[in-house]
Structure formats: structure tokens, C-alpha cells
Amino acid sequence: MRERSLKICRLAVPALCLWAANAPDIRAGAPRAPEATRQAQGETIRVEIFNEIQKIQIELESPGSVTDLDSGETRRLTPNQVYEVEPAGLGQIHFDNWILGSHLRVSGENPQKPIWLGGRPYRGSLKLRSASSKWLNIVNELDVEDYLNGVLAKEMGENWPMEALKAQAVVSRSYALRALKRSSNNSFDLGSDTRFQVYDGTPRTEKIERAVRETAGEVLTYKGDLLPAYFHSCCGGHTSSAKTIWPDSEPVPAPLSGVADRYCRLSPHYGWKVFLPLPAILSALKPDYPEVNKIYSLRVIQRAASGYVRWIRIKTDAGMLDLLGNRFRQILGSDQIKSAYITRLFSYQNGFAILGRGWGHGVGMCQWGAKAQAEKGKSYKSILRFYFRGAAIDHRANL
């Protein structure tokens, strides 16, 4: 059989942060506010926190209300009372003892008091949509600065050094505002998982609030525009150019070209190894490449100057399968292949041993490197200038 070459350039969603915040999403939702209005508000971001959940509990700490956005009807909600919420079928929502329409907004009167959803506190308001007779979608609408408190709590945590937290605040604010500015989705601006920035509520911690407050409004820019400010857990010694990870994405600004980084060596993710049995690789490939039934070899065919793999080749019974390094990582699982910084491959009769460095896509700020720099006395601005060389630290009011 003559071998055929399958050059696969399709982009997949990278772990941690992604250009996906700017990609259109065809899921239905409530009508989007006019662009001029949303830019004028400038402070509110819509974060999808649950997609297709069957049932959940809501509790408010202050008096509040649930508004049926289809009919305009509003009902009062009592503080400290648990309300059971689930789809009621026929495009309706069962909100405790009420049968309401398909689009609801839950809000409290006191913005300092959270709404508890599934045991987690959320600031702002919640929009509930009946996605089907079985599922609900839930979006949190809140102030960007409140949102950052929740992001920092998940992406770093209050035990990290203050200057690292401040650097994370500027990066996450830049990422969120760029998503807000460029969003074309009708129902939300950002998701809440590792494809975007991890977020599951806004617990109050003094240290994180201080990091957000003391960097209030600060963003990263390049040539007067908001920078797509990405970050990842550990780079393994060199951050990656965005072009290596997402070659078909929009033009890559100079601050995302990658830098050598000696600071993250103490990260538990600096080096890793994994053994992948042949059946596991085949099972992972099958959904996208059903014609593949046997795997003969696996090797790196192109590597970037940073060390990250550009292309990896899998010899199969269906021909040569060439995958982007980051695509290979996502197919096999980012919990297994922690990054595209693959240093060595070993072939065995029953599978392949893979050695690599770092955790995440490798673009932008290395969190463990930022931690080490902060512990050495570096300021957050110094950390940002190290990872985003050529970028400016500006104020959002100037854009």
C-alpha cells in the first residue's frame, strides 16, 4: 500500500489560555448588548460558569430577585433560603416552586453580598438559560475587577508572593479585557475552565484583593493595543513563541516570541516523563482518525529554537500522520503530555516513553518563573517586562 501523508494543521484548544476567547461561538443565547453600550460600560464581563448542568441550588446573602427575561416578570428572593433550580421542559425553568421562562436573571440588592451557586460564592448577577428540556447554561455577569479576584484565587492562590500575584492580575486583566473587546458570542465573553482562565467564584481573600486593587486598571499593551497576554504553569526553561503553538493564528506580536527562563527550575513540573501504551495512543487517535488501526513509530520531525516541538510524525497503517506538537499533546491528553516541550522519545514493543519539560502551552508568562522572581525580590513590573519584552504597562483608561 502506498503511504499517504496527512499534514494536519487544525488548531485545537490549548490548555490554559487561548485565542479562543476571540473565536465566534454559535451557541444560542440572549441578544448581545450593542457594541457601543458594552464598551461604554466597560466594567462588566460575562463568564460561562456552567454549560449543560441538570440541577443546582441558589442561595442569596441579601434580599434579591429573579427576573424572567422573556416576560419581564420579577419575583422577590429571600436571603439565606435555598432555591432548587432545574429545567422544566418546553423552554421553561423550574425555579423552586415557580415555573418561569427560558431566560432568567438572579441578582441581589447588596453587591457586597455574594450569590451562592452550587456551594460557591459569585459576585454580580447570574443569567440562567434553558438549553434544552434537560440542561441549564449559567453565566456570571460581574465587574472585571471582581472577576480577577476569582481568577487569581484559582490560578495562583493567596500563598503565592505578592509581586507574582500582581503580575498575574495584570496579565489576567489584559486577557479578560481583550476578550471583552473582541467577543462575538451572543451569550458570554469567556468560559471558566483551562481553555480560558480558571474561575469558579469570587471568594474574598485580603492578599488577592490587595494584588488586584494595587494594579487596578493596569494592562499590557503593544503598539497601543491590548496585548493577548497568555500565561501557563511552567515553561521548562524557555517560553514558546505563540507562532509555534498556534501557527495559523493571527499575526504574533513581538512580546509573544518567547524568552529563555532560568527561574522555573524548582517547579514540580519542570521535568516529566510518561509511558504511553500503543492501545492508549490508538484509542486517543480514533475519534479524529478512524482509519488508523496500527501504529508503527513516533518521532519528532521539526522543533522550534525554543525546544518546543512543531511537528511530530506518527507512522500508521493508514500512512504518515503529521501533527502539530500542541495538537499531539491535546489528543493524547494534557494530563499525560504536559507540554509540547518534548525532549526525548523512546520506542518499545508495547508503547513509547516520552520525556519533556514544563506544563501548559508555554506562551507568555511562566507562573512558576514569576513566583521565583518574586521570591528573589523582583517587582511585578520587572516580571512582566521579562516575559513580555517590548510590551508596555499602561492603564485601560488610556486605550
C-alpha positions as CSV (number, residue, x, y, z in Angstrom):
1,M,0.0,0.0,0.0
2,R,1.4,3.4,-0.9
3,E,1.9,5.7,2.1
4,R,0.0,8.9,2.1
5,S,1.0,12.0,4.1
6,L,-1.7,13.6,6.2
7,K,-0.4,17.1,7.2
8,I,-2.8,18.2,9.9
9,C,-2.8,21.9,10.7
10,R,-6.1,22.2,12.5
11,L,-6.0,24.2,15.7
12,A,-7.3,22.8,18.8
13,V,-7.9,24.4,22.2
14,P,-4.7,24.6,24.2
15,A,-4.6,24.0,27.9
16,L,-4.7,27.2,29.9
17,C,-5.2,30.4,27.9
18,L,-6.2,30.5,24.2
19,W,-7.1,32.8,21.3
20,A,-10.5,31.0,21.6
21,A,-11.8,33.9,23.6
22,N,-11.9,35.8,20.3
23,A,-13.5,33.0,18.3
24,P,-17.2,33.1,17.4
25,D,-19.4,30.6,19.2
26,I,-22.7,29.5,17.6
27,R,-24.5,28.5,20.8
28,A,-27.7,30.4,21.1
29,G,-28.3,32.9,23.9
30,A,-29.9,36.2,24.9
31,P,-29.3,39.1,22.5
32,R,-26.0,40.8,22.9
33,A,-25.9,44.4,24.0
34,P,-25.0,46.9,21.3
35,E,-21.2,47.2,21.0
36,A,-21.2,50.9,21.9
37,T,-23.2,50.2,25.1
38,R,-20.9,47.4,26.1
39,Q,-17.7,49.5,25.5
40,A,-19.2,52.4,27.4
41,Q,-20.0,50.1,30.4
42,G,-16.5,48.7,30.2
43,E,-16.6,47.0,33.6
44,T,-18.9,44.0,33.2
45,I,-17.8,40.7,31.8
46,R,-19.9,37.6,31.1
47,V,-18.3,34.3,32.2
48,E,-20.0,31.0,31.4
49,I,-19.6,29.0,34.6
50,F,-21.9,26.1,33.9
51,N,-22.7,24.6,30.5
52,E,-25.4,21.9,30.5
53,I,-26.0,21.3,34.2
54,Q,-29.1,19.4,35.2
55,K,-29.9,20.8,38.6
56,I,-28.4,23.3,41.1
57,Q,-29.1,25.2,44.3
58,I,-29.0,29.0,44.6
59,E,-28.9,31.0,47.8
60,L,-28.5,34.8,48.4
61,E,-27.0,36.5,51.4
62,S,-29.0,39.6,50.8
63,P,-32.6,40.2,49.6
64,G,-32.8,39.8,45.8
65,S,-34.9,38.9,42.9
66,V,-35.3,36.6,39.9
67,T,-36.4,38.2,36.7
68,D,-38.0,36.3,33.8
69,L,-36.3,38.0,30.9
70,D,-38.9,36.6,28.5
71,S,-41.9,38.2,30.2
72,G,-40.3,40.9,32.3
73,E,-41.9,39.4,35.5
74,T,-39.9,39.7,38.7
75,R,-40.2,37.7,41.9
76,R,-38.6,38.5,45.2
77,L,-36.0,36.2,46.7
78,T,-35.5,35.8,50.4
79,P,-31.9,35.8,51.8
80,N,-30.5,32.6,53.3
81,Q,-33.1,30.5,51.6
82,V,-32.0,27.6,49.3
83,Y,-33.8,27.6,45.9
84,E,-33.7,24.5,43.8
85,V,-33.4,25.2,40.0
86,E,-33.7,22.8,37.1
87,P,-35.2,22.7,33.5
88,A,-38.9,22.3,33.4
89,G,-39.2,21.3,29.7
90,L,-40.9,23.2,26.9
91,G,-38.3,26.0,27.2
92,Q,-39.0,26.8,30.8
93,I,-37.1,26.7,34.1
94,H,-38.4,25.3,37.4
95,F,-37.2,27.8,40.0
96,D,-38.1,26.3,43.3
97,N,-42.0,26.5,43.3
98,W,-42.3,28.7,40.2
99,I,-42.4,27.7,36.6
100,L,-40.6,30.6,34.7
101,G,-39.4,31.3,31.2
102,S,-36.3,30.1,29.4
103,H,-34.1,33.1,30.3
104,L,-33.7,34.3,33.9
105,R,-31.5,36.8,35.8
106,V,-30.8,36.4,39.5
107,S,-29.4,39.4,41.4
108,G,-29.0,40.6,45.0
109,E,-29.6,44.1,46.3
110,N,-26.3,44.3,48.2
111,P,-23.3,44.0,45.8
112,Q,-21.1,43.2,48.7
113,K,-23.0,40.1,49.4
114,P,-22.5,37.1,47.1
115,I,-24.9,34.8,45.5
116,W,-24.1,31.2,46.3
117,L,-24.4,28.8,43.5
118,G,-23.7,25.1,44.0
119,G,-21.8,26.0,47.2
120,R,-19.6,28.7,45.6
121,P,-19.9,32.5,46.1
122,Y,-20.4,34.6,43.0
123,R,-20.4,38.4,42.8
124,G,-22.6,40.3,40.3
125,S,-25.6,38.6,38.8
126,L,-26.4,35.2,37.3
127,K,-28.1,34.5,33.9
128,L,-29.8,31.2,33.6
129,R,-30.9,29.8,30.2
130,S,-32.8,26.6,29.5
131,A,-30.5,24.9,26.9
132,S,-33.0,22.0,26.5
133,S,-35.5,20.0,28.4
134,K,-32.6,18.6,30.5
135,W,-29.9,21.2,30.7
136,L,-29.2,24.7,32.0
137,N,-26.5,27.1,31.0
138,I,-25.4,29.6,33.6
139,V,-23.4,32.8,33.0
140,N,-22.0,35.1,35.7
141,E,-22.1,38.8,34.9
142,L,-19.8,40.8,37.1
143,D,-17.3,43.6,37.4
144,V,-13.9,42.7,35.8
145,E,-12.0,43.5,39.0
146,D,-14.3,41.2,41.0
147,Y,-13.7,38.5,38.3
148,L,-9.9,38.9,38.7
149,N,-10.2,38.1,42.4
150,G,-11.8,34.8,41.5
151,V,-9.2,34.1,38.7
152,L,-6.2,34.7,41.0
153,A,-7.6,32.5,43.7
154,K,-7.7,29.6,41.3
155,E,-4.7,30.4,39.0
156,M,-2.2,31.1,41.9
157,G,-3.7,31.2,45.3
158,E,-3.1,33.6,48.3
159,N,0.0,31.7,49.4
160,W,2.0,32.9,46.3
161,P,4.2,36.0,46.6
162,M,2.5,39.4,46.3
163,E,4.5,40.5,43.3
164,A,3.7,37.3,41.4
165,L,0.0,37.9,42.2
166,K,0.2,41.4,40.9
167,A,1.8,40.2,37.7
168,Q,-0.9,37.6,37.3
169,A,-3.6,40.3,37.9
170,V,-2.2,42.5,35.1
171,V,-1.9,39.5,32.7
172,S,-5.4,38.2,33.6
173,R,-6.9,41.7,33.3
174,S,-5.3,42.2,29.9
175,Y,-6.6,38.8,28.7
176,A,-10.1,39.4,30.0
177,L,-10.5,42.9,28.6
178,R,-9.2,41.8,25.2
179,A,-11.8,39.0,25.2
180,L,-14.4,41.6,26.2
181,K,-13.4,43.9,23.4
182,R,-13.3,41.2,20.8
183,S,-16.1,38.9,21.8
184,S,-18.5,38.0,19.1
185,N,-20.5,35.5,21.2
186,N,-24.2,36.2,22.0
187,S,-24.2,34.7,25.5
188,F,-20.8,35.1,27.1
189,D,-17.3,36.6,26.7
190,L,-15.2,33.9,28.4
191,G,-15.5,30.4,29.7
192,S,-14.3,29.4,33.2
193,D,-12.0,26.4,32.6
194,T,-8.4,25.9,31.5
195,R,-9.2,26.9,27.9
196,F,-9.6,30.4,29.2
197,Q,-8.8,31.4,32.8
198,V,-9.9,29.1,35.6
199,Y,-12.7,30.7,37.6
200,D,-15.3,29.2,39.9
201,G,-16.5,32.1,42.1
202,T,-15.1,35.0,44.0
203,P,-14.1,34.1,47.5
204,R,-12.7,37.1,49.4
205,T,-9.1,37.0,50.5
206,E,-7.3,40.1,51.7
207,K,-4.0,39.3,49.9
208,I,-5.6,38.7,46.5
209,E,-7.9,41.7,46.8
210,R,-4.8,43.8,47.5
211,A,-3.0,42.5,44.4
212,V,-6.0,43.4,42.2
213,R,-6.6,46.7,43.9
214,E,-2.9,47.9,43.7
215,T,-2.8,47.1,40.0
216,A,-6.3,48.4,39.3
217,G,-6.8,49.2,35.6
218,E,-3.2,48.2,34.6
219,V,-2.9,46.2,31.3
220,L,-0.2,45.1,28.9
221,T,-0.2,46.8,25.5
222,Y,1.9,46.6,22.4
223,K,1.9,49.5,19.9
224,G,-1.1,51.0,21.6
225,D,-3.3,47.9,21.5
226,L,-4.2,45.4,24.3
227,L,-1.7,42.5,24.2
228,P,-3.0,38.9,24.0
229,A,-1.4,38.2,27.4
230,Y,-1.2,34.5,27.9
231,F,0.2,32.5,30.8
232,H,1.0,28.9,31.8
233,S,2.2,27.0,34.8
234,C,5.8,26.2,33.9
235,C,7.8,26.7,30.7
236,G,10.6,24.2,31.4
237,G,13.4,26.7,30.7
238,H,12.1,28.6,27.7
239,T,8.8,30.2,26.9
240,S,7.4,29.4,23.5
241,S,6.6,31.6,20.6
242,A,2.8,31.8,20.0
243,K,3.5,31.0,16.4
244,T,5.0,27.6,17.4
245,I,1.9,26.6,19.4
246,W,-0.8,28.2,17.2
247,P,0.8,28.7,13.7
248,D,-2.4,29.5,11.9
249,S,-3.5,32.2,14.4
250,E,-3.4,35.9,13.9
251,P,0.0,37.7,13.5
252,V,2.1,37.2,16.6
253,P,3.3,40.4,18.3
254,A,6.9,40.6,19.3
255,P,6.3,40.2,23.1
256,L,5.0,36.7,22.5
257,S,8.1,35.5,20.7
258,G,9.4,33.6,23.8
259,V,12.3,34.1,26.2
260,A,14.9,31.9,27.9
261,D,13.8,31.4,31.5
262,R,16.1,30.0,34.2
263,Y,13.7,30.8,37.1
264,C,11.2,27.9,37.0
265,R,13.7,25.1,37.8
266,L,12.2,24.5,41.2
267,S,8.7,23.8,39.8
268,P,7.4,20.3,40.3
269,H,6.5,20.3,36.6
270,Y,9.9,21.4,35.3
271,G,10.6,17.9,34.0
272,W,8.3,15.0,33.4
273,K,8.1,11.6,31.8
274,V,5.2,9.3,30.8
275,F,4.8,5.9,29.2
276,L,2.0,5.6,26.6
277,P,0.9,2.1,25.6
278,L,0.1,1.6,22.0
279,P,-3.6,0.9,22.7
280,A,-3.9,4.1,24.6
281,I,-2.4,6.1,21.7
282,L,-4.7,4.3,19.2
283,S,-7.7,5.0,21.3
284,A,-6.9,8.7,21.6
285,L,-6.4,9.0,17.8
286,K,-9.6,7.0,16.8
287,P,-12.2,9.8,17.2
288,D,-10.4,12.1,14.7
289,Y,-8.6,9.4,12.6
290,P,-10.8,6.4,12.4
291,E,-8.9,5.0,9.5
292,V,-5.8,4.3,11.8
293,N,-5.7,0.8,13.2
294,K,-2.0,0.3,13.8
295,I,0.9,2.5,15.0
296,Y,4.4,1.7,13.9
297,S,6.6,4.6,15.1
298,L,6.5,8.0,16.6
299,R,9.2,10.7,16.1
300,V,9.8,14.5,16.2
301,I,10.3,15.9,12.7
302,Q,10.6,19.6,13.5
303,R,11.5,21.5,16.6
304,A,11.5,25.3,17.3
305,A,14.6,27.1,18.5
306,S,12.9,27.2,22.0
307,G,12.9,23.4,22.2
308,Y,9.1,23.1,21.7
309,V,8.0,20.5,19.1
310,R,6.5,22.0,16.0
311,W,5.6,18.7,14.2
312,I,5.5,15.1,15.3
313,R,5.1,12.2,12.9
314,I,3.2,9.0,13.6
315,K,3.7,6.2,11.2
316,T,0.4,4.2,10.9
317,D,-1.1,1.6,8.7
318,A,-3.1,4.4,7.1
319,G,0.0,6.4,6.2
320,M,2.1,9.1,7.8
321,L,0.2,11.3,10.3
322,D,1.9,14.6,10.9
323,L,0.5,16.5,13.9
324,L,1.4,19.9,15.4
325,G,3.2,19.3,18.8
326,N,0.5,21.1,20.7
327,R,-2.2,19.2,18.8
328,F,-0.5,15.9,19.7
329,R,-0.5,16.9,23.3
330,Q,-4.2,17.7,23.3
331,I,-5.1,14.4,21.6
332,L,-3.1,12.3,24.0
333,G,-4.3,14.4,26.9
334,S,-2.6,17.4,28.6
335,D,-2.5,15.5,31.9
336,Q,-0.3,12.9,30.1
337,I,1.7,15.1,27.7
338,K,2.1,18.2,30.0
339,S,3.6,20.4,27.2
340,A,4.9,20.4,23.7
341,Y,8.4,20.8,25.1
342,I,9.2,17.1,24.4
343,T,12.9,16.4,24.9
344,R,13.2,12.7,24.1
345,L,11.2,9.7,22.7
346,F,11.9,6.1,23.4
347,S,10.3,3.3,21.4
348,Y,9.3,0.0,23.0
349,Q,7.4,-3.0,21.7
350,N,4.3,-2.1,23.6
351,G,4.4,1.7,23.5
352,F,6.5,4.9,23.8
353,A,8.2,6.6,26.7
354,I,8.2,10.4,26.4
355,L,10.3,12.9,28.4
356,G,9.5,16.6,28.4
357,R,9.6,19.9,30.3
358,G,7.1,22.3,31.6
359,W,3.3,22.3,31.9
360,G,0.9,24.2,29.7
361,H,1.2,25.7,26.2
362,G,4.3,27.7,27.2
363,V,3.3,31.1,25.7
364,G,3.6,34.3,27.8
365,M,4.2,34.4,31.5
366,C,5.5,31.3,33.3
367,Q,3.8,31.3,36.6
368,W,6.5,29.3,38.4
369,G,9.1,31.6,37.0
370,A,7.1,34.6,38.2
371,K,7.0,33.0,41.6
372,A,10.7,32.5,41.7
373,Q,11.4,36.0,40.5
374,A,9.1,37.5,43.1
375,E,10.8,35.5,45.8
376,K,14.1,37.0,44.7
377,G,12.8,40.5,45.2
378,K,11.7,41.3,41.6
379,S,8.8,43.7,41.2
380,Y,5.7,42.7,39.3
381,K,6.6,45.2,36.6
382,S,10.0,43.7,36.2
383,I,8.4,40.2,35.9
384,L,6.1,41.4,33.2
385,R,8.8,43.1,31.3
386,F,10.9,39.9,31.4
387,Y,8.2,37.7,29.9
388,F,6.6,40.2,27.5
389,R,9.6,42.0,26.1
390,G,8.7,45.1,24.2
391,A,5.3,45.4,25.8
392,A,4.2,48.5,27.8
393,I,2.3,48.5,31.1
394,D,-0.5,51.0,30.6
395,H,-3.8,51.9,32.1
396,R,-7.0,50.8,30.4
397,A,-8.4,54.3,30.5
398,N,-5.7,55.3,28.0
399,L,-6.8,52.8,25.4
